[in-house]
Amino acid sequence: MGDQKMKKVIGGKGYDTATADLIAEWSNHYFKNDFHYCEEDLYRTKRGSWFIHGQGGAMSKYQEPAGSNSWTGGSDITPLSQDEAFVWLQEHDFVIEVEKYFGDRLESA
């Protein structure tokens, strides 16, 4: 999905996939025409803000209304705090990225 571009202003801040750094790409591995399909890309802006650009099918968290009692797929940008980005990377098993961006937070087991 990293090749799809999107811009959005949220809380007076501009988020743009064309100018931010793509850090990680995740998909639930459903086909794009499946209602449950979901894909998310984690980005970091030049100023250090984190955000998700996600898209999905009609039964994903990116669903959008398409008339009365019907849904279609959609996409959106969601800002994340540093803590949320740290958790997202861990939940999706991006070990190298966790070490690179949040190495100072890691403890030995």
N, CA, C and O atoms as a printed pandas DataFrame, in Angstrom:
     atom_number atom_name residue_name chain_id  residue_number  x_coord  y_coord  z_coord
0              1         N          MET        A               1    0.828   -1.189    0.000
1              2        CA          MET        A               1    0.000    0.000    0.000
2              3         C          MET        A               1    0.868    1.246    0.000
3              4         O          MET        A               1    0.368    2.322   -0.327
4              5         N          GLY        A               2    2.135    1.152    0.348
5              6        CA          GLY        A               2    3.011    2.301    0.453
6              7         C          GLY        A               2    3.022    3.200   -0.770
7              8         O          GLY        A               2    3.434    4.356   -0.676
8              9         N          ASP        A               3    2.573    2.692   -1.931
9             10        CA          ASP        A               3    2.570    3.512   -3.142
10            11         C          ASP        A               3    1.329    4.400   -3.253
11            12         O          ASP        A               3    1.305    5.301   -4.091
12            13         N          GLN        A               4    0.300    4.171   -2.433
13            14        CA          GLN        A               4   -0.884    5.021   -2.458
14            15         C          GLN        A               4   -0.640    6.240   -1.584
15            16         O          GLN        A               4   -0.197    6.108   -0.443
16            17         N          LYS        A               5   -0.922    7.413   -2.105
17            18        CA          LYS        A               5   -0.653    8.656   -1.389
18            19         C          LYS        A               5   -1.937    9.201   -0.775
19            20         O          LYS        A               5   -3.025    9.051   -1.331
20            21         N          MET        A               6   -1.785    9.840    0.388
21            22        CA          MET        A               6   -2.929   10.438    1.053
22            23         C          MET        A               6   -2.435   11.584    1.929
23            24         O          MET        A               6   -1.363   11.505    2.530
24            25         N          LYS        A               7   -3.228   12.648    1.993
25            26        CA          LYS        A               7   -2.968   13.796    2.867
26            27         C          LYS        A               7   -4.184   14.014    3.743
27            28         O          LYS        A               7   -5.318   13.761    3.335
28            29         N          LYS        A               8   -3.928   14.493    4.964
29            30        CA          LYS        A               8   -5.040   14.812    5.846
30            31         C          LYS        A               8   -4.551   15.796    6.897
31            32         O          LYS        A               8   -3.411   15.702    7.352
32            33         N          VAL        A               9   -5.403   16.742    7.287
33            34        CA          VAL        A               9   -5.106   17.677    8.371
34            35         C          VAL        A               9   -5.948   17.256    9.570
35            36         O          VAL        A               9   -7.171   17.143    9.480
36            37         N          ILE        A              10   -5.265   17.024   10.701
37            38        CA          ILE        A              10   -5.936   16.579   11.924
38            39         C          ILE        A              10   -5.382   17.416   13.070
39            40         O          ILE        A              10   -4.175   17.428   13.312
40            41         N          GLY        A              11   -6.256   18.104   13.765
41            42        CA          GLY        A              11   -5.820   18.915   14.902
42            43         C          GLY        A              11   -4.809   19.982   14.531
43            44         O          GLY        A              11   -3.915   20.298   15.316
44            45         N          GLY        A              12   -4.948   20.535   13.338
45            46        CA          GLY        A              12   -4.045   21.591   12.895
46            47         C          GLY        A              12   -2.694   21.099   12.404
47            48         O          GLY        A              12   -1.813   21.908   12.113
48            49         N          LYS        A              13   -2.514   19.782   12.308
49            50        CA          LYS        A              13   -1.255   19.209   11.818
50            51         C          LYS        A              13   -1.508   18.509   10.492
51            52         O          LYS        A              13   -2.515   17.822   10.317
52            53         N          GLY        A              14   -0.570   18.695    9.553
53            54        CA          GLY        A              14   -0.680   18.061    8.253
54            55         C          GLY        A              14    0.059   16.734    8.212
55            56         O          GLY        A              14    1.225   16.651    8.597
56            57         N          TYR        A              15   -0.619   15.704    7.745
57            58        CA          TYR        A              15   -0.043   14.373    7.584
58            59         C          TYR        A              15   -0.078   14.039    6.099
59            60         O          TYR        A              15   -1.126   14.138    5.461
60            61         N          ASP        A              16    1.062   13.643    5.551
61            62        CA          ASP        A              16    1.175   13.407    4.112
62            63         C          ASP        A              16    2.066   12.191    3.878
63            64         O          ASP        A              16    3.244   12.204    4.233
64            65         N          THR        A              17    1.510   11.157    3.290
65            66        CA          THR        A              17    2.296    9.947    3.045
66            67         C          THR        A              17    3.402   10.182    2.011
67            68         O          THR        A              17    4.370    9.423    1.959
68            69         N          ALA        A              18    3.265   11.229    1.188
69            70        CA          ALA        A              18    4.272   11.514    0.163
70            71         C          ALA        A              18    5.543   12.121    0.748
71            72         O          ALA        A              18    6.615   12.001    0.156
72            73         N          THR        A              19    5.432   12.775    1.910
73            74        CA          THR        A              19    6.600   13.439    2.483
74            75         C          THR        A              19    7.106   12.779    3.760
75            76         O          THR        A              19    8.207   13.093    4.213
76            77         N          ALA        A              20    6.338   11.881    4.345
77            78        CA          ALA        A              20    6.752   11.181    5.568
78            79         C          ALA        A              20    7.550    9.931    5.193
79            80         O          ALA        A              20    7.498    9.463    4.055
80            81         N          ASP        A              21    8.282    9.403    6.163
81            82        CA          ASP        A              21    9.059    8.181    5.959
82            83         C          ASP        A              21    8.200    6.966    6.283
83            84         O          ASP        A              21    7.613    6.882    7.362
84            85         N          LEU        A              22    8.128    6.028    5.345
85            86        CA          LEU        A              22    7.421    4.768    5.570
86            87         C          LEU        A              22    8.302    3.888    6.450
87            88         O          LEU        A              22    9.426    3.555    6.073
88            89         N          ILE        A              23    7.795    3.514    7.616
89            90        CA          ILE        A              23    8.565    2.739    8.583
90            91         C          ILE        A              23    8.244    1.253    8.496
91            92         O          ILE        A              23    9.154    0.425    8.539
92            93         N          ALA        A              24    6.971    0.900    8.375
93            94        CA          ALA        A              24    6.568   -0.508    8.367
94            95         C          ALA        A              24    5.243   -0.672    7.644
95            96         O          ALA        A              24    4.385    0.210    7.685
96            97         N          GLU        A              25    5.086   -1.818    6.977
97            98        CA          GLU        A              25    3.847   -2.158    6.265
98            99         C          GLU        A              25    3.297   -3.459    6.830
99           100         O          GLU        A              25    4.032   -4.433    6.995
100          101         N          TRP        A              26    1.988   -3.471    7.127
101          102        CA          TRP        A              26    1.338   -4.653    7.679
102          103         C          TRP        A              26    0.057   -4.930    6.914
103          104         O          TRP        A              26   -0.630   -4.006    6.478
104          105         N          SER        A              27   -0.261   -6.208    6.753
105          106        CA          SER        A              27   -1.514   -6.622    6.124
106          107         C          SER        A              27   -2.024   -7.866    6.832
107          108         O          SER        A              27   -1.235   -8.662    7.342
108          109         N          ASN        A              28   -3.340   -8.034    6.865
109          110        CA          ASN        A              28   -3.905   -9.255    7.437
110          111         C          ASN        A              28   -3.953  -10.384    6.410
111          112         O          ASN        A              28   -4.463  -11.462    6.713
112          113         N          HIS        A              29   -3.443  -10.164    5.227
113          114        CA          HIS        A              29   -3.272  -11.155    4.155
114          115         C          HIS        A              29   -4.566  -11.641    3.513
115          116         O          HIS        A              29   -4.569  -12.658    2.820
116          117         N          TYR        A              30   -5.653  -10.930    3.734
117          118        CA          TYR        A              30   -6.864  -11.215    2.971
118          119         C          TYR        A              30   -6.699  -10.582    1.587
119          120         O          TYR        A              30   -5.927   -9.638    1.423
120          121         N          PHE        A              31   -7.411  -11.093    0.611
121          122        CA          PHE        A              31   -7.406  -10.468   -0.712
122          123         C          PHE        A              31   -8.082   -9.104   -0.625
123          124         O          PHE        A              31   -8.970   -8.897    0.203
124          125         N          LYS        A              32   -7.660   -8.179   -1.479
125          126        CA          LYS        A              32   -8.195   -6.808   -1.424
126          127         C          LYS        A              32   -9.692   -6.738   -1.678
127          128         O          LYS        A              32  -10.332   -5.769   -1.268
128          129         N          ASN        A              33  -10.275   -7.738   -2.345
129          130        CA          ASN        A              33  -11.719   -7.723   -2.588
130          131         C          ASN        A              33  -12.510   -8.395   -1.460
131          132         O          ASN        A              33  -13.735   -8.481   -1.538
132          133         N          ASP        A              34  -11.830   -8.869   -0.422
133          134        CA          ASP        A              34  -12.493   -9.478    0.729
134          135         C          ASP        A              34  -12.983   -8.373    1.673
135          136         O          ASP        A              34  -12.273   -7.395    1.904
136          137         N          PHE        A              35  -14.182   -8.527    2.212
137          138        CA          PHE        A              35  -14.741   -7.534    3.125
138          139         C          PHE        A              35  -13.876   -7.328    4.373
139          140         O          PHE        A              35  -13.896   -6.251    4.968
140          141         N          HIS        A              36  -13.112   -8.361    4.772
141          142        CA          HIS        A              36  -12.296   -8.297    5.991
142          143         C          HIS        A              36  -10.875   -7.791    5.741
143          144         O          HIS        A              36  -10.100   -7.631    6.684
144          145         N          TYR        A              37  -10.537   -7.542    4.499
145          146        CA          TYR        A              37   -9.201   -7.074    4.144
146          147         C          TYR        A              37   -8.828   -5.828    4.945
147          148         O          TYR        A              37   -9.640   -4.918    5.110
148          149         N          CYS        A              38   -7.583   -5.798    5.443
149          150        CA          CYS        A              38   -7.089   -4.646    6.183
150          151         C          CYS        A              38   -5.579   -4.539    5.972
151          152         O          CYS        A              38   -4.858   -5.536    6.026
152          153         N          GLU        A              39   -5.122   -3.325    5.735
153          154        CA          GLU        A              39   -3.711   -3.055    5.511
154          155         C          GLU        A              39   -3.372   -1.728    6.181
155          156         O          GLU        A              39   -4.133   -0.765    6.085
156          157         N          GLU        A              40   -2.226   -1.682    6.861
157          158        CA          GLU        A              40   -1.803   -0.455    7.529
158          159         C          GLU        A              40   -0.321   -0.204    7.280
159          160         O          GLU        A              40    0.490   -1.131    7.295
160          161         N          ASP        A              41    0.018    1.048    7.053
161          162        CA          ASP        A              41    1.399    1.486    6.915
162          163         C          ASP        A              41    1.687    2.486    8.025
163          164         O          ASP        A              41    0.915    3.418    8.251
164          165         N          LEU        A              42    2.800    2.283    8.715
165          166        CA          LEU        A              42    3.217    3.200    9.763
166          167         C          LEU        A              42    4.216    4.188    9.178
167          168         O          LEU        A              42    5.194    3.796    8.542
168          169         N          TYR        A              43    3.957    5.472    9.400
169          170        CA          TYR        A              43    4.808    6.553    8.894
170          171         C          TYR        A              43    5.323    7.398   10.049
171          172         O          TYR        A              43    4.741    7.446   11.132
172          173         N          ARG        A              44    6.449    8.068    9.768
173          174        CA          ARG        A              44    7.017    9.053   10.701
174          175         C          ARG        A              44    7.322   10.312    9.898
175          176         O          ARG        A              44    8.003   10.256    8.874
176          177         N          THR        A              45    6.816   11.440   10.369
177          178        CA          THR        A              45    7.038   12.700    9.664
178          179         C          THR        A              45    8.462   13.195    9.928
179          180         O          THR        A              45    9.151   12.701   10.821
180          181         N          LYS        A              46    8.877   14.160    9.151
181          182        CA          LYS        A              46   10.212   14.756    9.319
182          183         C          LYS        A              46   10.366   15.392   10.700
183          184         O          LYS        A              46   11.482   15.511   11.205
184          185         N          ARG        A              47    9.254   15.801   11.313
185          186        CA          ARG        A              47    9.294   16.419   12.644
186          187         C          ARG        A              47    9.110   15.397   13.760
187          188         O          ARG        A              47    9.032   15.770   14.930
188          189         N          GLY        A              48    9.040   14.107   13.413
189          190        CA          GLY        A              48    8.977   13.056   14.423
190          191         C          GLY        A              48    7.598   12.611   14.844
191          192         O          GLY        A              48    7.470   11.839   15.794
192          193         N          SER        A              49    6.552   13.076   14.163
193          194        CA          SER        A              49    5.191   12.619   14.480
194          195         C          SER        A              49    4.925   11.285   13.779
195          196         O          SER        A              49    5.407   11.038   12.673
196          197         N          TRP        A              50    4.161   10.448   14.438
197          198        CA          TRP        A              50    3.825    9.121   13.915
198          199         C          TRP        A              50    2.378    9.095   13.438
199          200         O          TRP        A              50    1.520    9.762   14.015
200          201         N          PHE        A              51    2.105    8.321   12.377
201          202        CA          PHE        A              51    0.719    8.117   11.946
202          203         C          PHE        A              51    0.584    6.833   11.142
203          204         O          PHE        A              51    1.548    6.316   10.578
204          205         N          ILE        A              52   -0.638    6.343   11.111
205          206        CA          ILE        A              52   -1.006    5.154   10.325
206          207         C          ILE        A              52   -1.812    5.610    9.126
207          208         O          ILE        A              52   -2.729    6.421    9.260
208          209         N          HIS        A              53   -1.473    5.089    7.951
209          210        CA          HIS        A              53   -2.337    5.209    6.782
210          211         C          HIS        A              53   -2.880    3.800    6.568
211          212         O          HIS        A              53   -2.136    2.881    6.227
212          213         N          GLY        A              54   -4.177    3.645    6.772
213          214        CA          GLY        A              54   -4.793    2.328    6.670
214          215         C          GLY        A              54   -5.901    2.301    5.658
215          216         O          GLY        A              54   -6.506    3.322    5.332
216          217         N          GLN        A              55   -6.158    1.101    5.165
217          218        CA          GLN        A              55   -7.301    0.892    4.279
218          219         C          GLN        A              55   -7.839   -0.504    4.511
219          220         O          GLN        A              55   -7.135   -1.390    4.997
220          221         N          GLY        A              56   -9.100   -0.683    4.155
221          222        CA          GLY        A              56   -9.696   -1.983    4.364
222          223         C          GLY        A              56  -11.043   -2.125    3.703
223          224         O          GLY        A              56  -11.587   -1.186    3.124
224          225         N          GLY        A              57  -11.558   -3.324    3.809
225          226        CA          GLY        A              57  -12.827   -3.665    3.194
226          227         C          GLY        A              57  -14.026   -3.241    4.022
227          228         O          GLY        A              57  -13.890   -2.599    5.063
228          229         N          ALA        A              58  -15.195   -3.610    3.541
229          230        CA          ALA        A              58  -16.464   -3.176    4.127
230          231         C          ALA        A              58  -16.695   -3.682    5.547
231          232         O          ALA        A              58  -17.529   -3.124    6.260
232          233         N          MET        A              59  -15.982   -4.722    5.980
233          234        CA          MET        A              59  -16.141   -5.229    7.344
234          235         C          MET        A              59  -14.869   -5.001    8.166
235          236         O          MET        A              59  -14.666   -5.658    9.187
236          237         N          SER        A              60  -14.029   -4.089    7.734
237          238        CA          SER        A              60  -12.813   -3.748    8.471
238          239         C          SER        A              60  -13.051   -2.465    9.263
239          240         O          SER        A              60  -14.117   -1.857    9.160
240          241         N          LYS        A              61  -12.069   -2.059   10.043
241          242        CA          LYS        A              61  -12.213   -0.820   10.807
242          243         C          LYS        A              61  -12.155    0.410    9.910
243          244         O          LYS        A              61  -12.375    1.526   10.382
244          245         N          TYR        A              62  -11.862    0.225    8.628
245          246        CA          TYR        A              62  -11.830    1.333    7.671
246          247         C          TYR        A              62  -13.105    1.410    6.819
247          248         O          TYR        A              62  -13.136    2.105    5.803
248          249         N          GLN        A              63  -14.131    0.706    7.230
249          250        CA          GLN        A              63  -15.396    0.740    6.500
250          251         C          GLN        A              63  -15.976    2.143    6.466
251          252         O          GLN        A              63  -15.762    2.941    7.379
252          253         N          GLU        A              64  -16.718    2.435    5.396
253          254        CA          GLU        A              64  -17.403    3.718    5.243
254          255         C          GLU        A              64  -18.837    3.449    4.814
255          256         O          GLU        A              64  -19.093    2.505    4.067
256          257         N          PRO        A              65  -19.784    4.277    5.281
257          258        CA          PRO        A              65  -21.174    4.081    4.881
258          259         C          PRO        A              65  -21.355    4.293    3.381
259          260         O          PRO        A              65  -20.734    5.167    2.777
260          261         N          ALA        A              66  -22.215    3.475    2.803
261          262        CA          ALA        A              66  -22.498    3.577    1.363
262          263         C          ALA        A              66  -23.992    3.497    1.128
263          264         O          ALA        A              66  -24.457    2.694    0.319
264          265         N          GLY        A              67  -24.738    4.321    1.827
265          266        CA          GLY        A              67  -26.191    4.285    1.699
266          267         C          GLY        A              67  -26.803    3.720    2.963
267          268         O          GLY        A              67  -26.121    3.529    3.970
268          269         N          SER        A              68  -28.076    3.460    2.900
269          270        CA          SER        A              68  -28.758    2.983    4.089
270          271         C          SER        A              68  -28.448    1.506    4.324
271          272         O          SER        A              68  -28.677    0.661    3.458
272          273         N          ASN        A              69  -27.928    1.219    5.502
273          274        CA          ASN        A              69  -27.573   -0.143    5.927
274          275         C          ASN        A              69  -26.580   -0.855    5.021
275          276         O          ASN        A              69  -26.633   -2.079    4.898
276          277         N          SER        A              70  -25.682   -0.123    4.390
277          278        CA          SER        A              70  -24.645   -0.775    3.604
278          279         C          SER        A              70  -23.312   -0.064    3.819
279          280         O          SER        A              70  -23.258    1.115    4.172
280          281         N          TRP        A              71  -22.253   -0.811    3.598
281          282        CA          TRP        A              71  -20.907   -0.320    3.852
282          283         C          TRP        A              71  -20.008   -0.641    2.676
283          284         O          TRP        A              71  -20.258   -1.575    1.915
284          285         N          THR        A              72  -18.963    0.147    2.544
285          286        CA          THR        A              72  -17.952   -0.100    1.526
286          287         C          THR        A              72  -16.582    0.043    2.190
287          288         O          THR        A              72  -16.485    0.508    3.325
288          289         N          GLY        A              73  -15.551   -0.349    1.495
289          290        CA          GLY        A              73  -14.205   -0.191    2.016
290          291         C          GLY        A              73  -13.786    1.265    2.011
291          292         O          GLY        A              73  -14.407    2.095    1.347
292          293         N          GLY        A              74  -12.738    1.574    2.748
293          294        CA          GLY        A              74  -12.261    2.941    2.800
294          295         C          GLY        A              74  -10.830    3.013    3.270
295          296         O          GLY        A              74  -10.172    1.992    3.472
296          297         N          SER        A              75  -10.353    4.235    3.444
297          298        CA          SER        A              75   -8.997    4.450    3.941
298          299         C          SER        A              75   -8.993    5.695    4.819
299          300         O          SER        A              75   -9.892    6.531    4.735
300          301         N          ASP        A              76   -7.963    5.810    5.669
301          302        CA          ASP        A              76   -7.889    6.950    6.568
302          303         C          ASP        A              76   -6.469    7.088    7.096
303          304         O          ASP        A              76   -5.655    6.171    6.994
304          305         N          ILE        A              77   -6.193    8.253    7.661
305          306        CA          ILE        A              77   -4.944    8.518    8.371
306          307         C          ILE        A              77   -5.290    8.705    9.838
307          308         O          ILE        A              77   -6.236    9.415   10.178
308          309         N          THR        A              78   -4.508    8.057   10.710
309          310        CA          THR        A              78   -4.719    8.144   12.147
310          311         C          THR        A              78   -3.413    8.525   12.827
311          312         O          THR        A              78   -2.446    7.768   12.746
312          313         N          PRO        A              79   -3.354    9.679   13.500
313          314        CA          PRO        A              79   -2.146   10.045   14.238
314          315         C          PRO        A              79   -1.921    9.092   15.413
315          316         O          PRO        A              79   -2.875    8.597   16.013
316          317         N          LEU        A              80   -0.650    8.842   15.734
317          318        CA          LEU        A              80   -0.289    8.006   16.873
318          319         C          LEU        A              80    0.703    8.767   17.753
319          320         O          LEU        A              80    1.514    9.552   17.262
320          321         N          SER        A              81    0.625    8.525   19.036
321          322        CA          SER        A              81    1.651    9.029   19.942
322          323         C          SER        A              81    2.880    8.135   19.799
323          324         O          SER        A              81    2.809    7.088   19.156
324          325         N          GLN        A              82    4.005    8.538   20.391
325          326        CA          GLN        A              82    5.188    7.678   20.370
326          327         C          GLN        A              82    4.895    6.354   21.049
327          328         O          GLN        A              82    5.326    5.303   20.575
328          329         N          ASP        A              83    4.163    6.396   22.160
329          330        CA          ASP        A              83    3.809    5.158   22.872
330          331         C          ASP        A              83    2.973    4.242   21.996
331          332         O          ASP        A              83    3.197    3.031   21.970
332          333         N          GLU        A              84    2.003    4.815   21.271
333          334        CA          GLU        A              84    1.146    4.004   20.397
334          335         C          GLU        A              84    1.940    3.409   19.232
335          336         O          GLU        A              84    1.702    2.266   18.844
336          337         N          ALA        A              85    2.880    4.177   18.673
337          338        CA          ALA        A              85    3.724    3.651   17.597
338          339         C          ALA        A              85    4.598    2.514   18.123
339          340         O          ALA        A              85    4.773    1.504   17.442
340          341         N          PHE        A              86    5.142    2.669   19.318
341          342        CA          PHE        A              86    5.954    1.634   19.964
342          343         C          PHE        A              86    5.146    0.354   20.133
343          344         O          PHE        A              86    5.636   -0.732   19.825
344          345         N          VAL        A              87    3.928    0.471   20.615
345          346        CA          VAL        A              87    3.043   -0.687   20.802
346          347         C          VAL        A              87    2.681   -1.310   19.454
347          348         O          VAL        A              87    2.722   -2.532   19.312
348          349         N          TRP        A              88    2.323   -0.480   18.453
349          350        CA          TRP        A              88    1.929   -0.988   17.130
350          351         C          TRP        A              88    3.057   -1.826   16.533
351          352         O          TRP        A              88    2.811   -2.912   16.007
352          353         N          LEU        A              89    4.286   -1.333   16.609
353          354        CA          LEU        A              89    5.428   -2.077   16.068
354          355         C          LEU        A              89    5.611   -3.402   16.793
355          356         O          LEU        A              89    5.903   -4.415   16.157
356          357         N          GLN        A              90    5.447   -3.415   18.102
357          358        CA          GLN        A              90    5.578   -4.661   18.864
358          359         C          GLN        A              90    4.468   -5.647   18.513
359          360         O          GLN        A              90    4.729   -6.833   18.310
360          361         N          GLU        A              91    3.233   -5.158   18.442
361          362        CA          GLU        A              91    2.094   -6.034   18.152
362          363         C          GLU        A              91    2.200   -6.683   16.779
363          364         O          GLU        A              91    1.663   -7.769   16.562
364          365         N          HIS        A              92    2.892   -6.021   15.846
365          366        CA          HIS        A              92    3.011   -6.547   14.490
366          367         C          HIS        A              92    4.393   -7.150   14.219
367          368         O          HIS        A              92    4.752   -7.391   13.066
368          369         N          ASP        A              93    5.156   -7.388   15.269
369          370        CA          ASP        A              93    6.446   -8.091   15.209
370          371         C          ASP        A              93    7.502   -7.424   14.331
371          372         O          ASP        A              93    8.226   -8.103   13.603
372          373         N          PHE        A              94    7.589   -6.109   14.398
373          374        CA          PHE        A              94    8.633   -5.375   13.681
374          375         C          PHE        A              94    9.807   -5.126   14.641
375          376         O          PHE        A              94   10.003   -4.013   15.128
376          377         N          VAL        A              95   10.574   -6.180   14.899
377          378        CA          VAL        A              95   11.650   -6.142   15.886
378          379         C          VAL        A              95   12.741   -5.148   15.496
379          380         O          VAL        A              95   13.185   -4.365   16.336
380          381         N          ILE        A              96   13.174   -5.168   14.252
381          382        CA          ILE        A              96   14.247   -4.269   13.804
382          383         C          ILE        A              96   13.836   -2.810   13.968
383          384         O          ILE        A              96   14.636   -1.984   14.407
384          385         N          GLU        A              97   12.593   -2.491   13.617
385          386        CA          GLU        A              97   12.103   -1.126   13.731
386          387         C          GLU        A              97   11.960   -0.695   15.190
387          388         O          GLU        A              97   12.236    0.457   15.525
388          389         N          VAL        A              98   11.528   -1.619   16.068
389          390        CA          VAL        A              98   11.445   -1.317   17.494
390          391         C          VAL        A              98   12.837   -0.972   18.013
391          392         O          VAL        A              98   13.007    0.008   18.739
392          393         N          GLU        A              99   13.825   -1.771   17.643
393          394        CA          GLU        A              99   15.195   -1.510   18.095
394          395         C          GLU        A              99   15.726   -0.183   17.548
395          396         O          GLU        A              99   16.398    0.562   18.262
396          397         N          LYS        A             100   15.422    0.108   16.281
397          398        CA          LYS        A             100   15.927    1.322   15.653
398          399         C          LYS        A             100   15.331    2.594   16.251
399          400         O          LYS        A             100   16.059    3.540   16.550
400          401         N          TYR        A             101   14.007    2.620   16.427
401          402        CA          TYR        A             101   13.331    3.842   16.853
402          403         C          TYR        A             101   13.067    3.925   18.359
403          404         O          TYR        A             101   12.872    5.011   18.905
404          405         N          PHE        A             102   13.064    2.766   19.021
405          406        CA          PHE        A             102   12.715    2.751   20.439
406          407         C          PHE        A             102   13.678    1.902   21.267
407          408         O          PHE        A             102   13.310    1.391   22.325
408          409         N          GLY        A             103   14.894    1.757   20.789
409          410        CA          GLY        A             103   15.888    0.940   21.475
410          411         C          GLY        A             103   16.135    1.351   22.919
411          412         O          GLY        A             103   16.443    0.512   23.767
412          413         N          ASP        A             104   15.998    2.645   23.196
413          414        CA          ASP        A             104   16.214    3.135   24.554
414          415         C          ASP        A             104   15.113    2.700   25.517
415          416         O          ASP        A             104   15.268    2.834   26.731
416          417         N          ARG        A             105   14.013    2.185   24.995
417          418        CA          ARG        A             105   12.910    1.735   25.851
418          419         C          ARG        A             105   12.991    0.236   26.159
419          420         O          ARG        A             105   12.266   -0.255   27.025
420          421         N          LEU        A             106   13.856   -0.486   25.466
421          422        CA          LEU        A             106   13.905   -1.927   25.619
422          423         C          LEU        A             106   14.685   -2.331   26.864
423          424         O          LEU        A             106   15.693   -1.718   27.215
424          425         N          GLU        A             107   14.196   -3.371   27.518
425          426        CA          GLU        A             107   14.865   -3.942   28.674
426          427         C          GLU        A             107   15.249   -5.375   28.347
427          428         O          GLU        A             107   14.591   -6.021   27.532
428          429         N          SER        A             108   16.284   -5.870   28.961
429          430        CA          SER        A             108   16.646   -7.270   28.804
430          431         C          SER        A             108   15.648   -8.113   29.577
431          432         O          SER        A             108   15.198   -7.735   30.659
432          433         N          ALA        A             109   15.307   -9.269   29.002
433          434        CA          ALA        A             109   14.326  -10.148   29.639
434          435         C          ALA        A             109   14.980  -10.948   30.754
435          436         O          ALA        A             109   14.315  -11.747   31.412
